[in-house]
Every structure is written in structure tokens, then in C-alpha cells.
Amino acid sequence: MFRLAKRLLVSTEEAEDATQEVLMKLWTKGDSLQQLGSVEAFAMTLTKNYCLDQLKAKRSSNVTLEHHYFEDASQQTLRKVEAEDRLAIVEKLMAQLPEQQRLILQLREVEEYEFAEIAKVMEMNETAVRVALSRARKQLREQMLKMDEYGISRN
């Protein structure tokens, strides 16, 4: 929940607050949570909705991706810089995606959610999730190819 909130709200403090608020909502629901098919999907849906409400209230559109796979302390400095450059490019390209595609890509590729879980969180059917994910990946791939055509280094 915190990682999703962090991705949506950017600020660590705001993400901590959002996570706390959602946990409080879950706590107040108590035994009624047992009636749900997936408490995790419900919690993620609450987190997503809370964060989107916060963003709308602030009229903010700053959604970024933090990819911790690139933060390996044993990497050599050059490899780390190259990885950070690639990440910056992907972040910029992801920021250009429509919000729904960006969230689905985040949940699937970074959070590693299954399609059924994403469908519950996004309140969509699985087919629509797969289509949106495919379109997001295609758009990212096309943008990366364009960068290669124009000689923009991705390293």
C-alpha cells in the first residue's frame, strides 16, 4: 500500500499519511473484511482512491516511478549512472501515458500484481486491463525506438 501511495503522491510523508488513513479505514471495518474475496485488492483499491482524491484536492499531476531494482549498492559507479539515466527516461515516458495506463503498468510491472488483482483495484475487467497494459507497453516501446532513431542515448 505504501509503495503505491508513494508512486502516486511522490512525497514520502504524504504516502505515510495515506497508508495510515487506509489502515485506519481497514481497522474500522473489522470483521466485515472477512466477507471480501481479497482483502489485499480491497486495500489497494482504497489506497488508490484515497491517493487520487488527495491529488485532485491539490490539483497535482506529479506521478513518478521509483524502481528499486536499480539501487544495488554493489554496482559500479558507471553502471549505476547508466541505470539511473535509463530510469529517468522511462519515468519521463511513463509520465506521458494516460493515468489509467500508467497505474496499470505500475501495478503489473513494478508491484507485480496479477491481472485479476489489478482488475479489482482498477474496477475493470481483466480483458480491459490486458488491453490497457499492452497499449502502454507498445507506446513506451515506440517512444524508445524513436529515441534510438534520433540518436538519443538510452544508456
C-alpha positions as CSV (number, residue, x, y, z in Angstrom):
1,M,0.0,0.0,0.0
2,F,2.8,2.4,0.9
3,R,4.6,1.8,-2.4
4,L,1.5,2.5,-4.4
5,A,0.8,5.6,-2.4
6,K,4.4,6.8,-2.8
7,R,4.2,6.3,-6.6
8,L,1.0,8.3,-6.7
9,L,1.7,11.0,-4.2
10,V,5.5,11.3,-4.6
11,S,6.1,12.6,-1.1
12,T,7.1,10.1,1.5
13,E,5.3,11.9,4.2
14,E,2.1,12.1,2.2
15,A,2.4,8.4,1.3
16,E,2.9,7.5,5.0
17,D,-0.2,9.6,5.9
18,A,-2.2,7.9,3.1
19,T,-1.2,4.4,4.3
20,Q,-2.1,5.3,7.8
21,E,-5.5,6.6,6.7
22,V,-6.2,3.4,4.7
23,L,-5.1,1.2,7.6
24,M,-7.4,3.1,9.9
25,K,-10.3,2.5,7.5
26,L,-9.5,-1.2,7.3
27,W,-9.3,-1.4,11.1
28,T,-12.7,0.2,11.5
29,K,-14.2,-2.4,9.1
30,G,-13.1,-5.2,11.4
31,D,-14.8,-8.5,10.9
32,S,-16.6,-7.3,7.8
33,L,-13.3,-7.7,5.9
34,Q,-13.8,-11.5,6.1
35,Q,-16.7,-11.2,3.6
36,L,-14.4,-9.8,0.9
37,G,-12.8,-12.1,-1.7
38,S,-9.4,-10.4,-1.5
39,V,-8.6,-8.0,1.4
40,E,-5.4,-7.1,-0.4
41,A,-7.2,-6.0,-3.5
42,F,-9.7,-4.0,-1.4
43,A,-6.8,-2.3,0.5
44,M,-5.1,-1.4,-2.8
45,T,-8.4,0.0,-4.2
46,L,-8.8,2.1,-1.0
47,T,-5.2,3.3,-1.3
48,K,-5.6,4.2,-5.0
49,N,-8.8,6.0,-4.4
50,Y,-7.5,7.9,-1.4
51,C,-4.4,9.0,-3.2
52,L,-6.3,10.1,-6.3
53,D,-8.6,12.1,-4.1
54,Q,-5.6,13.7,-2.5
55,L,-4.1,14.5,-5.9
56,K,-7.4,16.0,-7.1
57,A,-7.6,18.1,-4.0
58,K,-4.1,19.5,-4.6
59,R,-4.7,19.7,-8.4
60,S,-1.4,17.9,-8.7
61,S,-0.3,15.6,-11.5
62,N,3.1,14.6,-10.3
63,V,3.2,10.8,-10.5
64,T,6.7,9.3,-10.7
65,L,8.2,5.8,-10.8
66,E,10.8,4.7,-8.4
67,H,12.3,1.5,-9.4
68,H,14.4,-0.1,-6.7
69,Y,15.9,-2.8,-8.9
70,F,18.4,-0.2,-10.0
71,E,19.5,0.7,-6.5
72,D,22.1,-2.1,-5.9
73,A,24.9,-0.9,-3.7
74,S,27.4,-3.4,-5.3
75,Q,27.0,-1.8,-8.8
76,Q,30.0,0.0,-10.1
77,T,29.6,3.8,-10.4
78,L,29.3,3.8,-14.2
79,R,26.7,1.1,-14.3
80,K,24.7,2.9,-11.6
81,V,24.8,6.2,-13.5
82,E,23.7,4.3,-16.7
83,A,20.8,2.7,-14.8
84,E,19.7,6.0,-13.4
85,D,19.7,7.5,-16.8
86,R,17.6,4.7,-18.2
87,L,15.2,5.0,-15.3
88,A,14.9,8.8,-15.8
89,I,14.0,8.2,-19.4
90,V,11.4,5.6,-18.5
91,E,10.0,7.9,-15.9
92,K,9.6,10.7,-18.4
93,L,8.0,8.4,-20.9
94,M,5.6,6.9,-18.3
95,A,4.6,10.4,-17.2
96,Q,3.3,10.9,-20.8
97,L,1.0,7.9,-20.6
98,P,-2.7,8.3,-19.7
99,E,-3.3,7.9,-16.0
100,Q,-5.1,4.6,-16.3
101,Q,-2.3,3.0,-18.4
102,R,0.3,4.4,-16.0
103,L,-1.3,2.9,-13.0
104,I,-1.8,-0.5,-14.6
105,L,1.8,-0.5,-15.8
106,Q,2.9,0.4,-12.2
107,L,0.8,-2.3,-10.6
108,R,1.8,-5.0,-13.1
109,E,5.5,-4.3,-13.8
110,V,6.6,-2.7,-10.5
111,E,4.2,-4.1,-7.9
112,E,4.0,-7.4,-9.8
113,Y,0.2,-7.8,-9.3
114,E,-1.8,-10.5,-11.1
115,F,-4.3,-9.4,-13.8
116,A,-7.2,-10.4,-11.6
117,E,-5.9,-8.2,-8.7
118,I,-5.3,-5.3,-11.0
119,A,-8.8,-5.6,-12.4
120,K,-10.3,-5.4,-8.9
121,V,-8.1,-2.4,-7.9
122,M,-8.8,-0.5,-11.1
123,E,-12.5,-1.6,-11.2
124,M,-12.1,-3.0,-14.7
125,N,-12.5,-6.4,-16.3
126,E,-9.3,-8.4,-16.9
127,T,-9.5,-8.1,-20.7
128,A,-9.6,-4.3,-20.4
129,V,-6.6,-4.4,-18.1
130,R,-4.6,-6.6,-20.6
131,V,-5.5,-4.3,-23.4
132,A,-4.5,-1.1,-21.5
133,L,-1.2,-2.8,-20.4
134,S,-0.5,-3.8,-24.0
135,R,-1.1,-0.3,-25.2
136,A,1.1,1.2,-22.5
137,R,3.9,-1.2,-23.3
138,K,3.6,-0.5,-27.0
139,Q,3.6,3.2,-26.5
140,L,6.8,3.0,-24.3
141,R,8.4,0.7,-26.9
142,E,7.6,3.1,-29.8
143,Q,9.0,6.1,-27.9
144,M,12.2,4.2,-27.0
145,L,12.6,3.3,-30.7
146,K,12.1,6.9,-31.7
147,M,14.8,7.9,-29.3
148,D,17.1,5.4,-31.0
149,E,16.2,6.7,-34.4
150,Y,17.2,10.2,-33.4
151,G,20.4,9.0,-31.8
152,I,19.4,9.9,-28.3
153,S,21.3,7.6,-26.0
154,R,19.4,5.4,-23.6
155,N,22.5,4.2,-21.8
